[in-house]
Amino acid sequence: MNCKWVSQNDKNIKCDRVGDSSGYCIFHKKNKSKRENVLFYAYIKKGKIYDFTGFYFEDEFNISKIIKYEYEKLKFNEVIFTNRVIFDDYLFKSSVEFSNTQFEGYTSFNKTTFLKNCTFFKTIFNEKYINEMIFENANFNGQKLIIEKCDSFPRLDGVIFSPYTKFILKETHYNMENALCGKNNYRIARIQGKQIEDVENIGYYYYNERNYASKFLKDEKYKGYKEYLSTKVFDFLSKHVLGYGEKPLKLLLISIGVVSIFALIYMFIGIKSLDYGLIKINLHKNPYSFFQFIQYYIEAWYFSIITFCTVGYGDVVVIGLFGKIVVCMEVFLGVTINAMWTSILLTRMIR
């Protein structure tokens, strides 16, 4: 009877080894006896296995003691490590994949060298060790290090990259308690991205670095509560209005929203147009058709956009003292938001 193990991600991937009374082969079996664990590692060495897809490791795994043979590509996909895992001082001569891998115990990659690509995809680490520097002095000399959609990925402090390694860090999230870890990892990704001129991803890394940095702002770090509050307000506006300068679509939508709201206000305050004369909506006195309302709104929107952009052609003017105050408010917002646009464009041009 073949082993019952089937991949959770691709039902076409199955184990063709012979299963025992449990229905699983020794590689995919859980709750192995002491003798079975000894045989487990002995079979790996004898068979010079390099594809560990779905293997269940219950004893400590020290790669230097197990894999001393040549291999094409190491695959630790869907592997579950329930015990301590040591990759220290190991030389990965070929590419290595950790896809849907679970590290339930302590894991260490100290002084490990990667000569080719390394991928962590949907890999789960034990949150207990998230702030451990498990990659200290790890050398990534391959073309790519990819970390994507991982849970509780530990700090990368102490990692050494070659000047040509592309570091990709995507959709790897951290909770409030581990925000500092998230900030450090995305900062490292941004620095390496700048090193190799990865302009496609630098903005993404910078946004996440700032986002996680904002989560551990505490008032005791500032001279007074006012300084702390002003920093929080500025950070809030930077994130939600500008996306820390990396999400210009937010600013575009806010600009359109500001212009549209002020246009509606002008319709009720009253403006004078060369084409339509006095435009002032009074819902209690005059009935307006939908078409007429749209005409008036377009004219008011035109006045709002030229006010927002501080152009002011003079073919439409506001009436009344209150109207002038509203115009001043929109001009101030327009100047401020246009300055933000200039800042974003210059930053991207320089980059």
C-alpha positions as CSV (number, residue, x, y, z in Angstrom):
1,M,0.0,0.0,0.0
2,N,1.4,3.4,-1.0
3,C,1.8,6.2,1.5
4,K,-1.3,8.2,2.1
5,W,0.5,11.5,2.2
6,V,-0.9,14.1,-0.4
7,S,0.3,17.7,-0.8
8,Q,-2.1,20.2,0.7
9,N,-1.3,22.7,-2.1
10,D,-1.3,20.4,-5.2
11,K,-3.4,17.2,-5.0
12,N,-1.3,15.8,-7.9
13,I,1.8,15.6,-5.7
14,K,1.7,12.3,-3.8
15,C,4.1,10.0,-2.1
16,D,4.8,6.7,-4.0
17,R,6.7,5.1,-1.2
18,V,5.3,2.1,0.7
19,G,3.4,2.9,3.9
20,D,3.3,0.9,7.1
21,S,0.4,0.0,9.3
22,S,-0.3,3.7,10.0
23,G,-0.8,4.3,6.2
24,Y,2.3,6.5,5.9
25,C,5.9,5.9,5.0
26,I,8.6,6.6,7.5
27,F,9.3,10.1,6.0
28,H,5.7,11.4,6.3
29,K,4.8,9.5,9.4
30,K,4.1,11.3,12.7
31,N,4.9,10.0,16.2
32,K,7.8,7.9,15.1
33,S,9.5,5.6,17.6
34,K,13.1,6.2,18.6
35,R,14.3,3.4,16.3
36,E,12.2,4.9,13.4
37,N,13.8,8.3,13.9
38,V,17.2,6.7,13.6
39,L,16.2,4.9,10.4
40,F,14.6,8.1,9.2
41,Y,17.9,9.9,9.1
42,A,19.8,6.9,7.9
43,Y,17.6,6.5,4.9
44,I,18.0,10.2,4.1
45,K,21.8,9.8,4.1
46,K,21.8,6.5,2.2
47,G,19.4,7.8,-0.5
48,K,21.1,11.2,-0.7
49,I,17.7,12.8,-0.6
50,Y,17.4,16.4,-1.6
51,D,13.6,16.7,-2.1
52,F,12.1,16.6,1.4
53,T,8.6,17.6,0.4
54,G,6.1,16.8,3.1
55,F,8.7,15.2,5.5
56,Y,8.0,15.2,9.2
57,F,11.0,15.9,11.3
58,E,10.6,15.1,15.0
59,D,14.2,15.0,16.3
60,E,16.7,17.8,16.1
61,F,17.8,18.5,12.5
62,N,21.4,19.6,12.0
63,I,21.9,19.9,8.3
64,S,25.8,19.7,8.6
65,K,25.4,16.2,10.1
66,I,22.9,14.9,7.6
67,I,23.5,16.4,4.1
68,K,27.1,15.8,3.3
69,Y,26.5,14.8,-0.3
70,E,26.0,16.6,-3.6
71,Y,22.5,17.6,-4.6
72,E,20.7,19.4,-7.5
73,K,18.4,21.6,-5.4
74,L,17.2,21.3,-1.8
75,K,13.4,21.4,-1.4
76,F,12.0,21.7,2.1
77,N,8.4,22.3,0.8
78,E,5.6,21.5,3.2
79,V,8.1,20.2,5.7
80,I,7.2,20.3,9.4
81,F,10.1,20.6,11.9
82,T,8.8,20.0,15.4
83,N,12.2,20.3,17.1
84,R,15.3,22.4,16.9
85,V,16.7,23.1,13.4
86,I,20.3,24.1,12.8
87,F,21.6,25.4,9.5
88,D,24.6,27.1,11.1
89,D,27.9,27.2,9.2
90,Y,26.4,25.3,6.2
91,L,27.3,26.0,2.6
92,F,24.3,25.8,0.3
93,K,26.0,25.2,-3.0
94,S,22.7,25.1,-4.9
95,S,19.3,26.7,-4.6
96,V,17.1,26.0,-1.6
97,E,13.3,26.3,-1.2
98,F,11.3,26.6,2.0
99,S,7.7,26.7,0.7
100,N,4.8,26.2,3.2
101,T,7.4,25.0,5.7
102,Q,6.7,25.1,9.4
103,F,9.5,25.7,12.0
104,E,7.8,24.9,15.3
105,G,11.0,25.0,17.4
106,Y,14.1,27.1,17.5
107,T,15.8,27.7,14.1
108,S,19.2,29.1,13.3
109,F,21.0,30.2,10.1
110,N,24.1,31.7,11.7
111,K,27.1,32.0,9.5
112,T,25.3,30.1,6.7
113,T,26.3,30.8,3.1
114,F,24.0,30.7,0.2
115,L,25.7,30.6,-3.2
116,K,22.5,30.5,-5.2
117,N,18.8,31.4,-4.8
118,C,17.0,31.0,-1.5
119,T,13.2,31.2,-1.2
120,F,10.9,31.4,1.8
121,F,7.3,31.2,0.7
122,K,4.4,30.9,3.2
123,T,6.9,29.7,5.7
124,I,5.8,29.8,9.3
125,F,8.3,30.5,12.1
126,N,7.8,30.2,15.8
127,E,6.8,33.6,17.1
128,K,8.6,33.0,20.3
129,Y,12.0,33.4,18.5
130,I,11.0,36.3,16.2
131,N,13.4,38.7,17.8
132,E,16.3,36.3,17.8
133,M,19.1,37.2,15.3
134,I,19.0,33.8,13.7
135,F,20.5,35.0,10.4
136,E,23.5,36.7,12.0
137,N,26.5,36.7,9.6
138,A,24.5,34.7,7.1
139,N,25.9,35.3,3.6
140,F,23.6,35.6,0.7
141,N,25.7,35.5,-2.5
142,G,23.1,34.1,-4.8
143,Q,21.0,36.0,-7.4
144,K,17.9,36.2,-5.2
145,L,16.6,36.0,-1.7
146,I,12.8,35.8,-1.8
147,I,10.7,36.1,1.4
148,E,7.0,36.2,0.6
149,K,3.8,35.7,2.6
150,C,5.6,34.4,5.6
151,D,4.4,34.4,9.2
152,S,6.6,35.5,12.2
153,F,9.6,35.8,10.0
154,P,12.6,36.6,12.3
155,R,14.8,39.6,12.3
156,L,17.4,39.8,9.5
157,D,19.9,41.9,11.5
158,G,23.5,40.8,10.7
159,V,22.7,39.5,7.2
160,I,25.5,40.0,4.7
161,F,24.4,40.5,1.0
162,S,26.6,40.5,-2.0
163,P,26.4,43.7,-4.1
164,Y,24.3,41.8,-6.7
165,T,21.8,39.9,-4.6
166,K,18.2,40.9,-5.2
167,F,16.3,40.8,-1.9
168,I,12.5,40.6,-2.3
169,L,10.4,41.0,0.8
170,K,6.6,40.8,0.0
171,E,3.4,40.5,2.0
172,T,5.1,39.5,5.2
173,H,3.2,41.1,8.0
174,Y,3.9,41.7,11.7
175,N,1.5,42.4,14.6
176,M,1.8,45.4,17.0
177,E,4.1,43.5,19.4
178,N,6.6,42.7,16.6
179,A,6.4,46.0,14.7
180,L,10.1,46.7,15.4
181,C,11.0,43.4,13.7
182,G,8.9,44.4,10.7
183,K,10.5,47.9,10.5
184,N,14.0,46.4,10.7
185,N,13.4,43.8,8.0
186,Y,11.8,46.2,5.5
187,R,14.6,48.7,6.2
188,I,17.2,46.1,5.3
189,A,15.2,45.3,2.1
190,R,15.1,49.0,1.2
191,I,18.8,49.4,1.8
192,Q,19.6,46.4,-0.4
193,G,17.1,47.5,-3.0
194,K,18.9,50.9,-3.1
195,Q,22.2,49.0,-3.5
196,I,21.1,47.1,-6.6
197,E,18.9,50.0,-7.8
198,D,15.7,48.0,-7.5
199,V,13.5,51.0,-8.1
200,E,10.4,48.8,-8.6
201,N,10.3,47.8,-4.9
202,I,12.1,50.5,-3.0
203,G,8.9,52.5,-2.5
204,Y,7.0,49.4,-1.2
205,Y,9.8,48.7,1.3
206,Y,9.9,52.4,2.5
207,Y,6.2,52.5,3.0
208,N,6.2,49.3,5.2
209,E,9.3,50.5,7.1
210,R,7.5,53.8,8.0
211,N,4.2,52.0,8.7
212,Y,5.8,49.6,11.2
213,A,7.9,52.4,12.7
214,S,4.7,54.4,13.5
215,K,3.3,51.5,15.5
216,F,5.8,51.8,18.3
217,L,5.8,55.6,18.7
218,K,5.6,56.1,22.5
219,D,5.2,59.4,24.4
220,E,8.0,58.6,26.8
221,K,10.5,59.0,23.9
222,Y,9.6,62.7,23.5
223,K,10.3,65.7,25.6
224,G,6.6,66.4,26.1
225,Y,3.1,65.2,25.2
226,K,2.7,68.1,22.7
227,E,5.8,66.9,20.7
228,Y,4.5,63.4,20.8
229,L,1.0,64.4,19.7
230,S,2.3,66.5,16.8
231,T,4.5,63.6,15.6
232,K,1.5,61.2,15.7
233,V,-0.7,63.7,13.8
234,F,2.0,64.3,11.2
235,D,2.6,60.5,10.8
236,F,-1.1,59.9,10.5
237,L,-1.4,62.5,7.7
238,S,1.7,61.2,6.0
239,K,0.3,57.7,5.9
240,H,-3.3,58.3,5.0
241,V,-2.9,61.3,2.7
242,L,0.4,60.5,1.0
243,G,1.0,56.9,1.8
244,Y,4.4,58.1,3.0
245,G,5.0,59.5,-0.5
246,E,4.6,56.0,-2.1
247,K,0.9,56.0,-2.9
248,P,0.2,59.0,-5.1
249,L,-3.3,57.6,-6.0
250,K,-4.4,58.5,-2.4
251,L,-3.3,62.1,-2.9
252,L,-5.0,62.2,-6.3
253,L,-8.3,60.9,-4.8
254,I,-8.1,63.4,-1.9
255,S,-7.4,66.3,-4.3
256,I,-10.5,65.4,-6.4
257,G,-12.5,65.0,-3.2
258,V,-11.5,68.5,-1.9
259,V,-12.2,70.1,-5.2
260,S,-15.6,68.4,-5.5
261,I,-16.7,69.3,-1.9
262,F,-15.7,72.9,-2.3
263,A,-17.6,73.0,-5.7
264,L,-20.8,71.9,-3.8
265,I,-20.2,74.6,-1.2
266,Y,-19.8,77.3,-3.8
267,M,-23.2,76.4,-5.3
268,F,-24.9,77.2,-2.1
269,I,-22.7,80.3,-1.2
270,G,-23.1,81.8,-4.7
271,I,-20.7,82.5,-7.6
272,K,-20.9,84.8,-10.6
273,S,-20.1,83.3,-14.0
274,L,-19.7,85.0,-17.4
275,D,-21.7,82.2,-19.0
276,Y,-24.5,81.6,-16.5
277,G,-24.6,84.8,-14.4
278,L,-25.4,84.2,-10.7
279,I,-25.3,80.6,-9.7
280,K,-26.8,80.0,-6.2
281,I,-28.9,77.1,-5.3
282,N,-31.9,77.7,-3.1
283,L,-33.8,74.5,-2.5
284,H,-36.7,76.2,-0.8
285,K,-37.6,78.7,-3.6
286,N,-36.6,77.4,-7.0
287,P,-37.1,73.9,-8.4
288,Y,-34.1,72.8,-10.5
289,S,-34.0,70.1,-13.2
290,F,-31.3,67.5,-12.9
291,F,-29.7,68.8,-16.1
292,Q,-29.6,72.3,-14.7
293,F,-28.1,71.2,-11.5
294,I,-25.4,69.3,-13.3
295,Q,-24.6,72.4,-15.4
296,Y,-24.3,74.6,-12.3
297,Y,-22.2,72.0,-10.6
298,I,-19.8,71.7,-13.5
299,E,-19.4,75.5,-13.5
300,A,-18.8,75.4,-9.7
301,W,-16.3,72.6,-10.1
302,Y,-14.4,74.6,-12.7
303,F,-14.2,77.5,-10.3
304,S,-13.1,75.2,-7.5
305,I,-10.3,73.5,-9.6
306,I,-8.8,76.9,-10.7
307,T,-9.0,78.1,-7.1
308,F,-7.4,74.9,-5.8
309,C,-4.6,75.3,-8.4
310,T,-4.3,79.0,-7.6
311,V,-4.8,79.9,-11.3
312,G,-7.8,82.3,-11.0
313,Y,-8.8,83.3,-14.6
314,G,-11.4,85.8,-13.3
315,D,-14.3,84.5,-15.5
316,V,-16.0,83.1,-12.3
317,V,-15.9,84.9,-9.0
318,V,-17.3,84.1,-5.5
319,I,-19.7,86.5,-3.8
320,G,-20.0,87.5,-0.2
321,L,-17.6,87.6,2.8
322,F,-18.2,84.0,3.7
323,G,-17.5,83.0,0.1
324,K,-14.1,84.8,0.3
325,I,-13.3,83.0,3.5
326,V,-14.1,79.6,1.9
327,V,-11.9,80.5,-1.2
328,C,-9.0,81.3,1.1
329,M,-9.4,77.9,2.8
330,E,-9.3,76.1,-0.5
331,V,-6.3,78.1,-1.7
332,F,-4.4,77.1,1.4
333,L,-5.3,73.5,0.9
334,G,-4.4,73.7,-2.7
335,V,-1.0,75.2,-2.1
336,T,-0.3,72.5,0.6
337,I,-1.4,69.6,-1.5
338,N,0.3,70.9,-4.7
339,A,3.5,71.1,-2.6
340,M,3.0,67.4,-1.7
341,W,2.7,66.6,-5.4
342,T,5.9,68.4,-6.1
343,S,7.7,66.5,-3.3
344,I,6.5,63.1,-4.6
345,L,7.4,63.8,-8.2
346,L,10.9,65.1,-7.3
347,T,11.5,62.1,-5.0
348,R,10.6,59.6,-7.7
349,M,12.6,61.5,-10.4
350,I,15.7,61.5,-8.1
351,R,15.2,57.8,-7.4
